[in-house]
Amino acid sequence: VFTPISSKAFSRIMWDLRSKFGTVLIPAPEFRTQFHQYARGQYSLGLVADQSPGSPMNA
Protein backbone atom coordinates (compact mmCIF):
# COMPACT_ATOMS: atom_id res chain seq x y z
CA VAL A 1 0.00 0.00 0.00
CA PHE A 2 1.48 3.32 -0.99
CA THR A 3 0.46 6.93 -1.28
CA PRO A 4 0.75 8.12 -4.88
CA ILE A 5 3.33 10.88 -5.48
CA SER A 6 2.41 13.92 -7.56
CA SER A 7 5.71 13.93 -9.50
CA LYS A 8 5.35 11.38 -12.30
CA ALA A 9 9.11 10.95 -12.76
CA PHE A 10 9.80 10.40 -9.05
CA SER A 11 6.73 8.19 -8.77
CA ARG A 12 8.09 5.95 -11.54
CA ILE A 13 11.49 5.68 -9.84
CA MET A 14 9.88 4.73 -6.51
CA TRP A 15 7.56 2.23 -8.25
CA ASP A 16 10.53 0.53 -9.92
CA LEU A 17 12.50 0.35 -6.66
CA ARG A 18 9.62 -0.99 -4.61
CA SER A 19 8.33 -3.55 -7.10
CA LYS A 20 11.61 -4.95 -8.44
CA PHE A 21 11.32 -8.25 -6.52
CA GLY A 22 7.73 -8.98 -7.52
CA THR A 23 6.06 -6.94 -4.80
CA VAL A 24 2.44 -6.07 -5.54
CA LEU A 25 1.90 -2.37 -4.92
CA ILE A 26 -1.60 -1.07 -4.28
CA PRO A 27 -2.32 2.68 -4.20
CA ALA A 28 -3.89 3.63 -0.84
CA PRO A 29 -7.07 5.08 -2.40
CA GLU A 30 -7.66 1.77 -4.25
CA PHE A 31 -6.79 -0.62 -1.39
CA ARG A 32 -10.38 -1.49 -0.48
CA THR A 33 -11.30 -2.36 -4.05
CA GLN A 34 -8.12 -4.28 -4.95
CA PHE A 35 -7.27 -6.16 -1.74
CA HIS A 36 -10.08 -8.71 -2.13
CA GLN A 37 -8.20 -10.19 -5.13
CA TYR A 38 -5.41 -11.28 -2.79
CA ALA A 39 -7.36 -11.95 0.42
CA ARG A 40 -8.75 -15.28 -0.82
CA GLY A 41 -5.36 -16.80 -1.64
CA GLN A 42 -2.34 -17.56 0.49
CA TYR A 43 -0.36 -14.36 0.50
CA SER A 44 1.73 -12.50 2.98
CA LEU A 45 0.76 -8.90 3.67
CA GLY A 46 3.54 -6.64 4.84
CA LEU A 47 3.01 -3.00 5.66
CA VAL A 48 6.24 -1.05 6.02
CA ALA A 49 6.57 2.65 6.75
CA ASP A 50 9.56 3.84 4.75
CA GLN A 51 9.04 7.55 5.24
CA SER A 52 8.84 9.79 8.27
CA PRO A 53 7.01 13.09 8.81
CA GLY A 54 9.08 16.25 8.59
CA SER A 55 8.09 17.22 12.12
CA PRO A 56 7.64 14.85 15.09
CA MET A 57 4.46 16.79 15.92
CA ASN A 58 2.95 15.43 12.68
CA ALA A 59 3.71 11.80 13.56
Phi and psi restraints in degrees (range 20) as a CNS / XPLOR table:
assign (resid 1 and name C) (resid 2 and name N)
       (resid 2 and name CA) (resid 2 and name C) 1.0 -140.9 20.0 2
assign (resid 2 and name N) (resid 2 and name CA)
       (resid 2 and name C) (resid 3 and name N) 1.0 156.9 20.0 2
assign (resid 2 and name C) (resid 3 and name N)
       (resid 3 and name CA) (resid 3 and name C) 1.0 -93.1 20.0 2
assign (resid 3 and name N) (resid 3 and name CA)
       (resid 3 and name C) (resid 4 and name N) 1.0 122.8 20.0 2
assign (resid 3 and name C) (resid 4 and name N)
       (resid 4 and name CA) (resid 4 and name C) 1.0 -58.7 20.0 2
assign (resid 4 and name N) (resid 4 and name CA)
       (resid 4 and name C) (resid 5 and name N) 1.0 145.4 20.0 2
assign (resid 4 and name C) (resid 5 and name N)
       (resid 5 and name CA) (resid 5 and name C) 1.0 -102.2 20.0 2
assign (resid 5 and name N) (resid 5 and name CA)
       (resid 5 and name C) (resid 6 and name N) 1.0 141.5 20.0 2
assign (resid 5 and name C) (resid 6 and name N)
       (resid 6 and name CA) (resid 6 and name C) 1.0 -70.2 20.0 2
assign (resid 6 and name N) (resid 6 and name CA)
       (resid 6 and name C) (resid 7 and name N) 1.0 -29.5 20.0 2
assign (resid 6 and name C) (resid 7 and name N)
       (resid 7 and name CA) (resid 7 and name C) 1.0 -78.5 20.0 2
assign (resid 7 and name N) (resid 7 and name CA)
       (resid 7 and name C) (resid 8 and name N) 1.0 115.7 20.0 2
assign (resid 7 and name C) (resid 8 and name N)
       (resid 8 and name CA) (resid 8 and name C) 1.0 -64.1 20.0 2
assign (resid 8 and name N) (resid 8 and name CA)
       (resid 8 and name C) (resid 9 and name N) 1.0 -39.1 20.0 2
assign (resid 8 and name C) (resid 9 and name N)
       (resid 9 and name CA) (resid 9 and name C) 1.0 -66.0 20.0 2
assign (resid 9 and name N) (resid 9 and name CA)
       (resid 9 and name C) (resid 10 and name N) 1.0 -48.1 20.0 2
assign (resid 9 and name C) (resid 10 and name N)
       (resid 10 and name CA) (resid 10 and name C) 1.0 -67.6 20.0 2
assign (resid 10 and name N) (resid 10 and name CA)
       (resid 10 and name C) (resid 11 and name N) 1.0 -36.1 20.0 2
assign (resid 10 and name C) (resid 11 and name N)
       (resid 11 and name CA) (resid 11 and name C) 1.0 -61.4 20.0 2
assign (resid 11 and name N) (resid 11 and name CA)
       (resid 11 and name C) (resid 12 and name N) 1.0 -41.0 20.0 2
assign (resid 11 and name C) (resid 12 and name N)
       (resid 12 and name CA) (resid 12 and name C) 1.0 -65.3 20.0 2
assign (resid 12 and name N) (resid 12 and name CA)
       (resid 12 and name C) (resid 13 and name N) 1.0 -42.1 20.0 2
assign (resid 12 and name C) (resid 13 and name N)
       (resid 13 and name CA) (resid 13 and name C) 1.0 -61.3 20.0 2
assign (resid 13 and name N) (resid 13 and name CA)
       (resid 13 and name C) (resid 14 and name N) 1.0 -47.2 20.0 2
assign (resid 13 and name C) (resid 14 and name N)
       (resid 14 and name CA) (resid 14 and name C) 1.0 -64.8 20.0 2
assign (resid 14 and name N) (resid 14 and name CA)
       (resid 14 and name C) (resid 15 and name N) 1.0 -39.4 20.0 2
assign (resid 14 and name C) (resid 15 and name N)
       (resid 15 and name CA) (resid 15 and name C) 1.0 -60.0 20.0 2
assign (resid 15 and name N) (resid 15 and name CA)
       (resid 15 and name C) (resid 16 and name N) 1.0 -47.0 20.0 2
assign (resid 15 and name C) (resid 16 and name N)
       (resid 16 and name CA) (resid 16 and name C) 1.0 -62.2 20.0 2
assign (resid 16 and name N) (resid 16 and name CA)
       (resid 16 and name C) (resid 17 and name N) 1.0 -42.2 20.0 2
assign (resid 16 and name C) (resid 17 and name N)
       (resid 17 and name CA) (resid 17 and name C) 1.0 -65.5 20.0 2
assign (resid 17 and name N) (resid 17 and name CA)
       (resid 17 and name C) (resid 18 and name N) 1.0 -42.7 20.0 2
assign (resid 17 and name C) (resid 18 and name N)
       (resid 18 and name CA) (resid 18 and name C) 1.0 -78.1 20.0 2
assign (resid 18 and name N) (resid 18 and name CA)
       (resid 18 and name C) (resid 19 and name N) 1.0 -25.4 20.0 2
assign (resid 18 and name C) (resid 19 and name N)
       (resid 19 and name CA) (resid 19 and name C) 1.0 -106.1 20.0 2
assign (resid 19 and name N) (resid 19 and name CA)
       (resid 19 and name C) (resid 20 and name N) 1.0 7.5 20.0 2
assign (resid 19 and name C) (resid 20 and name N)
       (resid 20 and name CA) (resid 20 and name C) 1.0 -65.1 20.0 2
assign (resid 20 and name N) (resid 20 and name CA)
       (resid 20 and name C) (resid 21 and name N) 1.0 -22.1 20.0 2
assign (resid 20 and name C) (resid 21 and name N)
       (resid 21 and name CA) (resid 21 and name C) 1.0 -105.0 20.0 2
assign (resid 21 and name N) (resid 21 and name CA)
       (resid 21 and name C) (resid 22 and name N) 1.0 24.3 20.0 2
assign (resid 21 and name C) (resid 22 and name N)
       (resid 22 and name CA) (resid 22 and name C) 1.0 88.4 20.0 2
assign (resid 22 and name N) (resid 22 and name CA)
       (resid 22 and name C) (resid 23 and name N) 1.0 11.8 20.0 2
assign (resid 22 and name C) (resid 23 and name N)
       (resid 23 and name CA) (resid 23 and name C) 1.0 -67.1 20.0 2
assign (resid 23 and name N) (resid 23 and name CA)
       (resid 23 and name C) (resid 24 and name N) 1.0 136.2 20.0 2
assign (resid 23 and name C) (resid 24 and name N)
       (resid 24 and name CA) (resid 24 and name C) 1.0 -90.3 20.0 2
assign (resid 24 and name N) (resid 24 and name CA)
       (resid 24 and name C) (resid 25 and name N) 1.0 119.7 20.0 2
assign (resid 24 and name C) (resid 25 and name N)
       (resid 25 and name CA) (resid 25 and name C) 1.0 -103.3 20.0 2
assign (resid 25 and name N) (resid 25 and name CA)
       (resid 25 and name C) (resid 26 and name N) 1.0 131.8 20.0 2
assign (resid 25 and name C) (resid 26 and name N)
       (resid 26 and name CA) (resid 26 and name C) 1.0 -122.3 20.0 2
assign (resid 26 and name N) (resid 26 and name CA)
       (resid 26 and name C) (resid 27 and name N) 1.0 122.8 20.0 2
assign (resid 26 and name C) (resid 27 and name N)
       (resid 27 and name CA) (resid 27 and name C) 1.0 -61.1 20.0 2
assign (resid 27 and name N) (resid 27 and name CA)
       (resid 27 and name C) (resid 28 and name N) 1.0 138.1 20.0 2
assign (resid 27 and name C) (resid 28 and name N)
       (resid 28 and name CA) (resid 28 and name C) 1.0 -52.3 20.0 2
assign (resid 28 and name N) (resid 28 and name CA)
       (resid 28 and name C) (resid 29 and name N) 1.0 -43.0 20.0 2
assign (resid 28 and name C) (resid 29 and name N)
       (resid 29 and name CA) (resid 29 and name C) 1.0 -64.5 20.0 2
assign (resid 29 and name N) (resid 29 and name CA)
       (resid 29 and name C) (resid 30 and name N) 1.0 -20.7 20.0 2
assign (resid 29 and name C) (resid 30 and name N)
       (resid 30 and name CA) (resid 30 and name C) 1.0 -104.2 20.0 2
assign (resid 30 and name N) (resid 30 and name CA)
       (resid 30 and name C) (resid 31 and name N) 1.0 4.7 20.0 2
assign (resid 30 and name C) (resid 31 and name N)
       (resid 31 and name CA) (resid 31 and name C) 1.0 -58.3 20.0 2
assign (resid 31 and name N) (resid 31 and name CA)
       (resid 31 and name C) (resid 32 and name N) 1.0 -46.7 20.0 2
assign (resid 31 and name C) (resid 32 and name N)
       (resid 32 and name CA) (resid 32 and name C) 1.0 -60.8 20.0 2
assign (resid 32 and name N) (resid 32 and name CA)
       (resid 32 and name C) (resid 33 and name N) 1.0 -36.6 20.0 2
assign (resid 32 and name C) (resid 33 and name N)
       (resid 33 and name CA) (resid 33 and name C) 1.0 -83.1 20.0 2
assign (resid 33 and name N) (resid 33 and name CA)
       (resid 33 and name C) (resid 34 and name N) 1.0 -26.7 20.0 2
assign (resid 33 and name C) (resid 34 and name N)
       (resid 34 and name CA) (resid 34 and name C) 1.0 -98.1 20.0 2
assign (resid 34 and name N) (resid 34 and name CA)
       (resid 34 and name C) (resid 35 and name N) 1.0 -23.5 20.0 2
assign (resid 34 and name C) (resid 35 and name N)
       (resid 35 and name CA) (resid 35 and name C) 1.0 -64.0 20.0 2
assign (resid 35 and name N) (resid 35 and name CA)
       (resid 35 and name C) (resid 36 and name N) 1.0 -32.5 20.0 2
assign (resid 35 and name C) (resid 36 and name N)
       (resid 36 and name CA) (resid 36 and name C) 1.0 -59.5 20.0 2
assign (resid 36 and name N) (resid 36 and name CA)
       (resid 36 and name C) (resid 37 and name N) 1.0 -25.0 20.0 2
assign (resid 36 and name C) (resid 37 and name N)
       (resid 37 and name CA) (resid 37 and name C) 1.0 -62.8 20.0 2
assign (resid 37 and name N) (resid 37 and name CA)
       (resid 37 and name C) (resid 38 and name N) 1.0 -31.8 20.0 2
assign (resid 37 and name C) (resid 38 and name N)
       (resid 38 and name CA) (resid 38 and name C) 1.0 -101.4 20.0 2
assign (resid 38 and name N) (resid 38 and name CA)
       (resid 38 and name C) (resid 39 and name N) 1.0 -19.2 20.0 2
assign (resid 38 and name C) (resid 39 and name N)
       (resid 39 and name CA) (resid 39 and name C) 1.0 -67.6 20.0 2
assign (resid 39 and name N) (resid 39 and name CA)
       (resid 39 and name C) (resid 40 and name N) 1.0 -26.9 20.0 2
assign (resid 39 and name C) (resid 40 and name N)
       (resid 40 and name CA) (resid 40 and name C) 1.0 -81.2 20.0 2
assign (resid 40 and name N) (resid 40 and name CA)
       (resid 40 and name C) (resid 41 and name N) 1.0 -22.0 20.0 2
assign (resid 40 and name C) (resid 41 and name N)
       (resid 41 and name CA) (resid 41 and name C) 1.0 -95.7 20.0 2
assign (resid 41 and name N) (resid 41 and name CA)
       (resid 41 and name C) (resid 42 and name N) 1.0 -178.1 20.0 2
assign (resid 41 and name C) (resid 42 and name N)
       (resid 42 and name CA) (resid 42 and name C) 1.0 -93.9 20.0 2
assign (resid 42 and name N) (resid 42 and name CA)
       (resid 42 and name C) (resid 43 and name N) 1.0 100.1 20.0 2
assign (resid 42 and name C) (resid 43 and name N)
       (resid 43 and name CA) (resid 43 and name C) 1.0 -131.7 20.0 2
assign (resid 43 and name N) (resid 43 and name CA)
       (resid 43 and name C) (resid 44 and name N) 1.0 160.6 20.0 2
assign (resid 43 and name C) (resid 44 and name N)
       (resid 44 and name CA) (resid 44 and name C) 1.0 -106.2 20.0 2
assign (resid 44 and name N) (resid 44 and name CA)
       (resid 44 and name C) (resid 45 and name N) 1.0 132.2 20.0 2
assign (resid 44 and name C) (resid 45 and name N)
       (resid 45 and name CA) (resid 45 and name C) 1.0 -108.8 20.0 2
assign (resid 45 and name N) (resid 45 and name CA)
       (resid 45 and name C) (resid 46 and name N) 1.0 119.1 20.0 2
assign (resid 45 and name C) (resid 46 and name N)
       (resid 46 and name CA) (resid 46 and name C) 1.0 -120.9 20.0 2
assign (resid 46 and name N) (resid 46 and name CA)
       (resid 46 and name C) (resid 47 and name N) 1.0 126.6 20.0 2
assign (resid 46 and name C) (resid 47 and name N)
       (resid 47 and name CA) (resid 47 and name C) 1.0 -112.8 20.0 2
assign (resid 47 and name N) (resid 47 and name CA)
       (resid 47 and name C) (resid 48 and name N) 1.0 118.5 20.0 2
assign (resid 47 and name C) (resid 48 and name N)
       (resid 48 and name CA) (resid 48 and name C) 1.0 -125.2 20.0 2
assign (resid 48 and name N) (resid 48 and name CA)
       (resid 48 and name C) (resid 49 and name N) 1.0 129.7 20.0 2
assign (resid 48 and name C) (resid 49 and name N)
       (resid 49 and name CA) (resid 49 and name C) 1.0 -90.3 20.0 2
assign (resid 49 and name N) (resid 49 and name CA)
       (resid 49 and name C) (resid 50 and name N) 1.0 111.8 20.0 2
assign (resid 49 and name C) (resid 50 and name N)
       (resid 50 and name CA) (resid 50 and name C) 1.0 -108.0 20.0 2
assign (resid 50 and name N) (resid 50 and name CA)
       (resid 50 and name C) (resid 51 and name N) 1.0 11.2 20.0 2
assign (resid 50 and name C) (resid 51 and name N)
       (resid 51 and name CA) (resid 51 and name C) 1.0 -135.7 20.0 2
assign (resid 51 and name N) (resid 51 and name CA)
       (resid 51 and name C) (resid 52 and name N) 1.0 155.8 20.0 2
assign (resid 51 and name C) (resid 52 and name N)
       (resid 52 and name CA) (resid 52 and name C) 1.0 -126.0 20.0 2
assign (resid 52 and name N) (resid 52 and name CA)
       (resid 52 and name C) (resid 53 and name N) 1.0 153.4 20.0 2
assign (resid 52 and name C) (resid 53 and name N)
       (resid 53 and name CA) (resid 53 and name C) 1.0 -68.1 20.0 2
assign (resid 53 and name N) (resid 53 and name CA)
       (resid 53 and name C) (resid 54 and name N) 1.0 153.9 20.0 2
assign (resid 53 and name C) (resid 54 and name N)
       (resid 54 and name CA) (resid 54 and name C) 1.0 -65.5 20.0 2
assign (resid 54 and name N) (resid 54 and name CA)
       (resid 54 and name C) (resid 55 and name N) 1.0 -29.2 20.0 2
assign (resid 54 and name C) (resid 55 and name N)
       (resid 55 and name CA) (resid 55 and name C) 1.0 -126.4 20.0 2
assign (resid 55 and name N) (resid 55 and name CA)
       (resid 55 and name C) (resid 56 and name N) 1.0 134.0 20.0 2
assign (resid 55 and name C) (resid 56 and name N)
       (resid 56 and name CA) (resid 56 and name C) 1.0 -58.2 20.0 2
assign (resid 56 and name N) (resid 56 and name CA)
       (resid 56 and name C) (resid 57 and name N) 1.0 -23.9 20.0 2
assign (resid 56 and name C) (resid 57 and name N)
       (resid 57 and name CA) (resid 57 and name C) 1.0 -68.1 20.0 2
assign (resid 57 and name N) (resid 57 and name CA)
       (resid 57 and name C) (resid 58 and name N) 1.0 -21.1 20.0 2
assign (resid 57 and name C) (resid 58 and name N)
       (resid 58 and name CA) (resid 58 and name C) 1.0 -92.0 20.0 2
assign (resid 58 and name N) (resid 58 and name CA)
       (resid 58 and name C) (resid 59 and name N) 1.0 -0.4 20.0 2
